């Protein structure tokens, strides 16, 4: 519990420090490509396509949930999402939004993207609907050859409003 609180606090601090930094019209070409990948991530999630979702990652990409569950590599990522995206799965009716806060080229071919997401339509393990959630996303997006892919993705669940 303490770790979740610290993660949420860190996300809020990061978000607060970068919330005014994003200006889409001033992005370089690499950042523009990375934001396209981040948007494709949300589209694949909303389309419930575990293969398309996994293919957005680099071959050895990492996906880390807000609860700290790690899936390493496209195959593991696809496998992780197959059941939840399927009929009756806890994410089968889920919908995410994406608001990019900043995209910054670290070095040519490597970009960090910070974004916020709201999610609705998820279900608890017993099938009851979960309340809407807000999440902070961190993407590290890399260019390998001509393909841009997510090398690291981490989501941090934000605290529920009082």
C-alpha positions as CSV (number, residue, x, y, z in Angstrom):
1,X,0.0,0.0,0.0
2,X,2.8,2.4,0.9
3,X,4.5,1.7,-2.4
4,X,1.3,2.5,-4.4
5,X,1.1,5.8,-2.6
6,X,4.7,6.6,-3.3
7,X,4.2,5.7,-7.0
8,X,1.1,7.8,-7.3
9,X,2.8,10.7,-5.5
10,X,5.8,10.5,-7.9
11,X,3.5,10.4,-10.9
12,X,1.7,13.5,-9.7
13,X,4.9,15.3,-9.1
14,X,6.2,14.4,-12.6
15,X,2.8,15.3,-14.1
16,X,2.8,18.6,-12.4
17,X,6.3,19.5,-13.6
18,X,5.6,18.6,-17.2
19,X,1.9,19.5,-17.7
20,X,2.7,22.8,-19.5
21,X,5.7,21.5,-21.4
22,X,3.8,19.8,-24.3
23,X,3.3,21.8,-27.5
24,X,2.5,19.6,-30.5
25,X,3.5,22.2,-33.0
26,X,7.0,22.4,-31.7
27,X,7.8,18.6,-31.7
28,X,10.7,17.3,-33.8
29,X,10.2,14.4,-36.3
30,X,11.1,11.7,-33.8
31,X,8.7,13.0,-31.1
32,X,6.0,13.2,-33.7
33,X,6.5,9.5,-34.7
34,X,6.6,8.5,-31.0
35,X,3.2,10.2,-30.3
36,X,1.7,8.3,-33.3
37,X,2.8,5.1,-31.6
38,X,1.3,6.2,-28.3
39,X,-2.0,7.0,-30.0
40,X,-1.9,3.6,-31.8
41,X,-1.4,1.9,-28.4
42,X,-4.7,3.4,-27.2
43,X,-6.4,2.5,-30.5
44,X,-5.3,-1.2,-30.3
45,X,-6.3,-1.3,-26.6
46,X,-9.8,0.1,-27.5
47,X,-10.1,-2.3,-30.4
48,X,-9.3,-5.3,-28.1
49,X,-6.7,-6.6,-30.5
50,X,-4.0,-8.3,-28.4
51,X,-1.8,-9.0,-31.5
52,X,-1.9,-5.5,-32.9
53,X,-1.4,-4.2,-29.3
54,X,1.7,-6.4,-28.8
55,X,3.1,-5.5,-32.3
56,X,3.4,-1.9,-31.1
57,X,6.2,-3.0,-28.8
58,X,9.8,-3.7,-29.8
59,X,10.6,-7.4,-29.9
60,X,11.9,-7.3,-26.3
61,X,9.7,-4.5,-25.1
62,X,8.4,-4.3,-21.5
63,X,4.9,-3.6,-20.4
64,X,4.4,-2.8,-16.7
65,X,0.9,-2.5,-15.2
66,X,-0.2,0.0,-12.6
67,X,0.1,-3.0,-10.1
68,X,3.6,-3.8,-11.1
69,X,2.9,-6.8,-13.3
70,X,5.7,-7.1,-15.9
71,X,5.3,-8.7,-19.4
72,X,8.5,-8.9,-21.4
73,X,8.5,-9.3,-25.1
74,X,5.7,-9.2,-27.7
75,X,4.7,-12.8,-27.2
76,X,4.2,-12.3,-23.5
77,X,2.4,-9.0,-23.9
78,X,0.0,-10.6,-26.5
79,X,-0.6,-13.6,-24.2
80,X,-1.2,-11.3,-21.2
81,X,-4.0,-9.4,-23.0
82,X,-5.6,-12.2,-24.9
83,X,-8.0,-13.3,-22.1
84,X,-8.8,-9.9,-20.7
85,X,-9.7,-8.5,-24.2
86,X,-11.8,-11.6,-25.1
87,X,-15.5,-12.0,-24.6
88,X,-16.4,-11.6,-21.0
89,X,-12.8,-10.6,-20.0
90,X,-12.3,-7.8,-17.5
91,X,-11.1,-5.4,-20.3
92,X,-13.6,-6.5,-23.0
93,X,-15.7,-3.3,-22.6
94,X,-12.9,-1.1,-21.4
95,X,-12.2,2.2,-23.1
96,X,-9.1,4.4,-22.7
97,X,-8.4,8.0,-23.7
98,X,-4.9,9.5,-24.2
99,X,-3.8,13.0,-23.5
100,X,-0.1,13.4,-24.3
101,X,1.6,15.9,-21.9
102,X,5.0,15.8,-23.4
103,X,7.2,14.0,-25.9
104,X,10.9,14.5,-25.8
105,X,13.7,13.2,-28.0
106,X,16.4,11.9,-25.7
107,X,18.7,11.0,-28.6
108,X,17.9,10.4,-32.3
109,X,15.6,7.3,-32.4
110,X,14.7,7.4,-28.7
111,X,11.8,9.4,-27.3
112,X,10.0,9.6,-23.9
113,X,6.3,10.3,-23.9
114,X,4.3,11.2,-20.8
115,X,0.6,11.0,-21.0
116,X,-2.6,10.8,-19.0
117,X,-5.4,8.3,-19.6
118,X,-8.9,7.9,-18.3
119,X,-10.4,4.4,-18.4
120,X,-14.0,3.2,-18.2
121,X,-15.7,-0.1,-18.6
122,X,-13.4,-2.5,-16.7
123,X,-14.7,-5.3,-14.5
124,X,-13.5,-6.6,-11.2
125,X,-12.6,-10.3,-10.8
126,X,-16.2,-11.1,-9.7
127,X,-17.6,-9.4,-12.9
128,X,-18.9,-6.2,-11.2
129,X,-18.1,-2.9,-12.9
130,X,-15.1,-1.0,-11.7
131,X,-15.4,2.8,-11.3
132,X,-13.6,5.0,-13.9
133,X,-9.9,5.4,-13.3
134,X,-7.1,7.8,-14.2
135,X,-3.7,6.6,-15.1
136,X,-0.3,8.2,-15.8
137,X,1.6,6.6,-18.7
138,X,5.3,6.6,-19.4
139,X,6.4,5.4,-22.8
140,X,10.0,5.0,-24.0
141,X,9.7,4.6,-27.7
142,X,12.6,3.5,-29.8
143,X,13.3,3.3,-33.5
144,X,14.7,0.0,-34.7
145,X,15.5,0.1,-38.3
146,X,12.5,1.7,-39.9
147,X,10.0,0.6,-37.1
148,X,9.1,2.7,-34.2
149,X,8.1,0.6,-31.2
150,X,7.5,0.8,-27.5
151,X,10.6,-0.3,-25.6
152,X,9.2,0.4,-22.2
153,X,5.7,1.2,-21.1
154,X,4.7,1.8,-17.5
155,X,1.3,2.8,-16.1
156,X,0.8,4.3,-12.7
157,X,-2.7,4.3,-11.3
158,X,-3.5,7.7,-9.9
159,X,-5.3,8.1,-6.5
160,X,-9.1,8.2,-6.6
161,X,-10.5,11.6,-5.9
162,X,-12.0,12.1,-2.4
